[in-house]
């Protein structure tokens, strides 16, 4: 769950991006997992879902560990956060995201998918293919 103001707009990184709707100070909490907001799906639950939603979940959700037992889907703008090797957000040992630096209002919020998503490499390859096809 995002705990700062954000908005969506076109991202030069990939499609839509999540942007800061306010100035954010270095070290400030930006996102934390909230089971009341962020949805968790087990492998068994995913198999019962319609194919299009399974694809949606694999695109916008993340799997925190291997073997892939669960997916988490952020229900707010966080699901549109794009990957960066030099992200504006850092994952803490508690699994929260804090600002890696001072972030200005209007700046894109990015994270390093490798820090939390067991399928990061697969998603990044799919994004590259999508960009070349468009």
Legacy VTK file of the C-alpha trace (Angstrom):
# vtk DataFile Version 3.0
C-alpha trace
ASCII
DATASET POLYDATA
POINTS 134 float
0.000 0.000 0.000
1.370 3.358 -0.977
1.486 5.791 1.954
2.326 8.869 -0.139
0.331 10.693 -2.817
0.927 9.324 -6.317
-0.507 9.556 -9.809
-0.184 7.633 -13.065
1.058 8.936 -16.386
3.075 7.810 -19.401
6.524 6.547 -18.460
9.529 6.576 -20.775
10.595 3.349 -19.032
7.556 1.244 -19.951
3.925 2.210 -20.529
2.331 3.692 -17.435
4.395 4.682 -14.454
3.742 5.638 -10.852
4.789 9.213 -10.062
5.208 11.114 -6.802
2.258 13.392 -6.056
4.251 15.137 -3.339
7.872 15.733 -2.353
9.341 12.712 -0.551
12.369 12.858 1.734
15.228 10.347 1.620
14.437 7.455 3.982
10.699 8.245 4.083
8.345 5.259 3.975
6.649 5.092 0.562
5.124 1.594 0.412
4.385 -1.189 2.869
2.538 -4.465 2.519
-0.985 -4.268 3.917
-3.027 -7.501 3.748
-6.228 -5.438 3.739
-5.174 -3.615 0.545
-2.633 -5.856 -1.193
-4.159 -9.130 -2.355
-2.396 -12.478 -1.938
-3.238 -15.396 -4.229
-2.063 -18.954 -3.658
-0.981 -21.207 -6.502
-4.219 -23.192 -6.113
-6.369 -20.041 -6.249
-4.568 -18.805 -9.361
-5.250 -22.064 -11.222
-8.999 -21.538 -10.677
-8.995 -18.001 -12.114
-9.862 -17.215 -15.752
-6.851 -17.169 -18.084
-6.980 -13.403 -18.780
-6.863 -12.618 -15.052
-3.973 -15.061 -14.564
-2.041 -13.087 -17.215
-2.991 -9.800 -15.535
-1.746 -11.154 -12.224
1.549 -12.303 -13.737
2.039 -8.859 -15.300
1.029 -6.633 -12.391
1.591 -8.922 -9.424
4.799 -10.291 -7.985
5.936 -13.518 -6.433
8.116 -13.021 -3.360
9.836 -16.414 -3.468
10.613 -19.605 -5.329
9.077 -22.041 -5.774
6.203 -19.831 -6.872
3.616 -20.479 -4.153
1.925 -17.063 -3.985
1.426 -13.888 -5.981
0.759 -10.498 -4.461
-1.220 -7.849 -6.329
-1.067 -4.241 -5.197
-4.513 -2.746 -5.673
-3.255 0.852 -5.821
-0.870 2.710 -8.158
2.066 0.678 -6.836
1.346 -2.035 -9.396
2.467 0.428 -12.097
5.902 0.995 -10.564
8.588 0.355 -13.151
11.968 -1.325 -12.756
15.271 0.511 -12.549
18.787 -0.688 -11.800
19.164 2.661 -9.969
15.754 2.822 -8.290
14.337 5.797 -6.429
12.978 3.364 -3.800
14.855 0.784 -1.756
13.478 -2.348 -0.127
14.067 -2.570 3.622
14.734 -5.769 5.555
11.063 -5.636 6.648
9.922 -5.633 2.993
8.873 -1.977 2.979
9.983 0.571 0.370
11.655 3.807 1.405
12.979 6.680 -0.670
16.594 6.086 -1.717
17.008 9.851 -2.168
14.956 13.005 -2.014
12.202 12.621 -4.618
10.490 15.653 -6.118
6.790 15.862 -6.835
6.270 14.625 -10.411
9.292 12.289 -10.403
8.716 8.658 -11.359
8.913 6.166 -8.500
10.970 3.123 -9.457
12.070 -0.052 -7.730
14.450 -2.887 -8.493
12.271 -5.897 -9.296
15.144 -8.238 -8.377
14.826 -7.128 -4.727
11.365 -8.651 -4.240
10.091 -10.561 -7.286
11.243 -14.122 -7.959
10.090 -13.672 -11.574
11.886 -10.364 -12.144
14.097 -11.592 -14.980
11.140 -13.107 -16.827
9.110 -9.875 -16.510
11.982 -7.726 -17.713
12.511 -9.934 -20.765
8.781 -9.763 -21.544
8.898 -5.940 -21.249
11.784 -5.803 -23.735
9.850 -7.974 -26.198
6.744 -5.812 -25.771
8.743 -2.640 -26.457
10.253 -4.084 -29.648
6.859 -5.217 -30.925
5.205 -1.812 -30.475
LINES 1 135
134 0 1 2 3 4 5 6 7 8 9 10 11 12 13 14 15 16 17 18 19 20 21 22 23 24 25 26 27 28 29 30 31 32 33 34 35 36 37 38 39 40 41 42 43 44 45 46 47 48 49 50 51 52 53 54 55 56 57 58 59 60 61 62 63 64 65 66 67 68 69 70 71 72 73 74 75 76 77 78 79 80 81 82 83 84 85 86 87 88 89 90 91 92 93 94 95 96 97 98 99 100 101 102 103 104 105 106 107 108 109 110 111 112 113 114 115 116 117 118 119 120 121 122 123 124 125 126 127 128 129 130 131 132 133
